[in-house]
């Protein structure tokens, strides 16, 4: 089972019981935020949480299957962390499989450039980050970068459409040396000319209807969310919600010449960076 399947099941159980999220939280004496976190996959439930949820919704008979789903989700996340410790080229291969099989690919990132638009040098520093954080194998960094570069071939498939949204912070924060960031910003300028790519940047200072909380990748009806320690794959209603979120973020973003101006401004700021 996918990690998102358990969350979807919890949502259905609450709705079948005729309860709102606030009503269920009150019945369980939980904080108001815990129910939505469990339902949108931002927090993994404990076995006790599942038993309490089933009791509160009058569906105690569902507990054995729910616990089995929880076990599957935990194994999936454990496998993801294990892959990172061994080098994340294999993980890039899984993302490549999703991208090549999809007709519409959408990506949002808060602080980093989306993988499909990264230069090899920029991608190398992201792979080195995995080495520092997870103890991934440093001798596999080159393989990881090569895998990410191969995935970018899908950008030239005119049967596919791509939508990318980043915040202005992704242009400004130096997650790599300045000279590497200059090359990365120039590549973003080039991406603005691709016919099948829509590229948006959320400018600073604006009022946002949707908070840009975390990055995600959508391949048709599948959504992959990465955190520092795990990745979750969502389908169904949960994935569709991220489609709505992406619509809202794109609506707040600037595109075309306005996006170009933000990138050029970030490049100009780098001239003063030693």
C-alpha positions in Angstrom: 0.0 0.0 0.0 1.1 3.6 -0.6 1.6 5.8 2.4 -1.3 8.0 1.2 -3.7 5.1 1.3 -4.0 5.0 5.0 -4.7 8.8 5.3 -7.4 8.5 2.7 -9.0 5.6 4.6 -9.0 7.7 7.8 -10.8 10.5 6.0 -13.5 8.2 4.7 -14.0 6.7 8.2 -14.5 10.2 9.7 -16.9 11.2 6.9 -18.9 8.0 7.1 -19.3 8.7 10.8 -20.8 12.2 9.9 -18.0 14.0 11.8 -16.1 17.1 10.9 -12.4 17.2 11.7 -13.1 19.5 14.7 -15.8 17.3 16.0 -13.5 14.2 15.8 -10.7 16.1 17.5 -13.0 17.1 20.3 -14.3 13.6 20.8 -10.7 12.3 21.0 -9.5 15.3 23.1 -6.8 16.0 20.5 -5.6 19.4 19.3 -7.6 20.7 16.3 -4.5 20.4 14.1 -3.8 16.7 14.7 -6.8 15.4 12.6 -5.9 17.4 9.4 -2.2 16.5 9.8 -3.1 12.8 9.9 -5.6 13.1 7.0 -3.2 15.0 4.7 -0.2 12.7 5.4 1.9 15.3 7.2 1.9 13.2 10.3 2.1 9.4 10.6 -0.4 8.0 13.1 0.6 5.7 15.9 -1.1 2.4 16.5 -2.9 4.0 19.4 -4.1 6.8 17.2 -5.6 4.4 14.8 -7.4 2.5 17.6 -8.8 5.7 19.1 -9.9 6.9 15.6 -11.7 3.7 14.9 -13.5 3.7 18.2 -14.5 7.3 17.9 -16.0 6.7 14.4 -17.7 3.5 15.5 -15.6 1.3 13.2 -13.5 -0.7 15.6 -13.7 -3.7 13.2 -11.4 -1.8 10.8 -8.5 -1.8 13.2 -6.6 -4.9 12.0 -6.6 -3.8 8.4 -5.7 -0.2 9.4 -2.7 -1.4 11.4 -1.6 -3.5 8.4 -1.7 -0.4 6.3 0.3 1.5 8.9 2.9 -1.2 8.8 3.2 -0.9 5.0 3.5 2.9 5.2 6.3 2.6 7.8 8.2 0.1 5.8 7.9 2.3 2.7 9.4 5.2 4.6 12.1 3.0 6.1 13.1 1.8 2.7 13.4 5.4 1.4 15.8 6.3 4.2 17.8 3.2 3.5 18.2 4.1 -0.1 19.5 7.5 0.8 22.2 6.0 3.0 23.3 3.9 0.1 23.2 6.8 -2.4 20.1 8.3 -3.9 20.7 7.4 -7.6 18.1 4.7 -7.2 15.6 7.2 -5.8 16.3 9.4 -8.8 15.5 6.4 -11.0 12.1 6.1 -9.4 11.4 9.7 -10.0 12.5 9.2 -13.6 10.0 6.3 -14.0 7.2 8.6 -12.8 8.2 11.5 -15.1 8.6 9.3 -18.2 5.2 7.7 -17.7 3.3 11.0 -17.1 1.8 13.4 -19.6 1.5 16.3 -17.2 4.3 17.0 -14.6 4.0 19.8 -12.0 6.5 20.7 -9.4 6.6 23.3 -6.6 9.7 24.1 -4.5 10.2 26.6 -1.7 14.0 26.8 -1.4 15.5 24.8 -4.2 15.4 24.7 -8.0 13.3 21.7 -9.2 15.3 18.7 -10.2 14.2 18.8 -13.8 15.7 22.3 -14.1 18.9 21.8 -12.2 22.4 22.1 -13.7 24.8 19.3 -13.0 26.8 21.4 -10.7 23.8 22.5 -8.7 22.5 18.9 -8.6 25.9 17.8 -7.2 25.6 20.1 -4.2 22.1 18.8 -3.5 23.5 15.2 -3.6 26.3 16.3 -1.3 23.6 17.5 1.1 22.2 14.0 1.2 25.7 12.8 2.1 25.8 15.2 5.1 22.3 14.6 6.3 21.9 10.9 5.8 25.4 9.5 5.5 24.7 8.6 1.8 27.7 7.2 -0.1 29.8 10.1 -1.4 31.3 7.9 -4.1 27.8 7.7 -5.6 27.3 11.4 -6.0 28.4 11.4 -9.6 25.9 8.6 -10.4 23.1 10.5 -8.7 23.9 13.7 -10.7 24.0 11.6 -14.0 20.6 10.0 -13.1 19.1 13.5 -12.6 20.6 14.7 -15.9 19.0 11.8 -17.7 15.7 12.5 -16.3 15.8 16.0 -17.8 15.5 14.4 -21.3 11.7 14.3 -20.7 11.6 18.1 -21.0 12.0 17.8 -24.8 9.1 15.4 -25.2 6.5 17.7 -26.7 3.7 15.2 -25.7 4.3 16.3 -22.1 3.5 19.5 -20.4 5.4 20.9 -17.4 4.5 23.4 -14.7 7.1 24.7 -12.3 6.6 27.1 -9.4 9.3 28.3 -7.1 9.5 31.1 -4.6 11.9 34.0 -5.0 13.9 32.6 -2.1 15.0 29.7 -4.4 16.8 32.3 -6.5 18.4 34.1 -3.6 19.6 31.6 -1.0 23.1 30.2 -1.8 22.8 26.5 -1.4 26.0 26.3 -3.5 28.9 28.5 -4.4 28.0 31.8 -6.2 29.5 30.7 -9.5 27.4 27.5 -9.5 24.3 29.6 -8.7 25.1 31.9 -11.6 25.1 28.9 -14.0 21.8 27.7 -12.4 20.1 31.0 -12.8 21.2 31.2 -16.5 19.7 27.8 -17.1 16.4 29.0 -15.6 16.4 31.8 -18.1 16.8 29.3 -20.8 13.8 27.2 -19.5 11.5 30.2 -20.1 11.8 29.6 -23.8 10.6 26.0 -23.8 7.2 25.7 -25.4 5.8 23.0 -23.2 7.1 24.5 -19.9 5.2 27.0 -17.8 7.6 28.5 -15.2 6.4 30.7 -12.4 8.1 32.5 -9.5 6.3 33.8 -6.4 7.7 37.2 -5.8 8.5 38.6 -2.4 6.2 40.8 -0.4 2.9 39.6 -1.9 -0.1 38.4 0.1 -0.6 34.7 -0.5 -3.8 32.8 -0.4 -1.9 29.5 -0.2 1.1 29.1 2.2 4.1 27.7 0.3 4.9 25.2 3.1 6.7 22.3 1.4 7.9 21.1 -2.0 6.2 18.4 -4.1 6.2 16.7 -7.5 3.1 15.7 -9.4 3.1 13.2 -12.2 -0.4 13.1 -13.5 -2.5 11.9 -10.6 0.4 10.9 -8.3 2.0 13.3 -5.9 5.4 12.7 -4.2 6.3 14.8 -1.2 9.8 14.8 0.2 10.9 15.8 3.7 14.3 15.7 5.2 13.9 12.1 6.3 11.2 10.5 4.1 9.1 10.6 1.0 5.3 10.0 0.8 3.4 9.0 -2.4 -0.2 10.2 -2.6 -3.0 9.2 -4.8 -6.7 9.8 -5.0 -8.3 12.6 -3.0 -5.1 13.6 -1.3 -3.2 13.9 -4.5 -6.0 15.9 -6.1 -5.8 18.4 -3.2 -2.2 19.0 -4.1 -3.4 19.8 -7.6 -5.6 22.5 -6.2 -2.7 23.8 -4.1 -0.6 23.9 -7.2 -3.3 25.9 -9.0 -3.3 28.4 -6.2 0.4 28.8 -6.1 0.6 29.3 -9.9 -2.0 31.9 -9.6 0.2 33.9 -7.2 3.3 33.5 -9.4 4.7 35.7 -12.1 5.6 34.2 -15.4 7.2 35.2 -18.7 9.0 38.6 -18.8 8.1 39.2 -15.1 9.8 36.0 -14.1 12.8 36.8 -16.3 13.2 40.1 -14.5 13.3 38.4 -11.1 15.9 35.9 -12.3 18.0 38.8 -13.8 17.7 40.7 -10.5 19.0 37.7 -8.6 21.9 37.4 -11.1 22.7 41.1 -10.6 22.8 40.6 -6.8 25.3 37.8 -7.3 27.8 40.2 -8.9 28.5 41.6 -5.5 28.9 38.2 -3.9 32.5 37.2 -3.5 
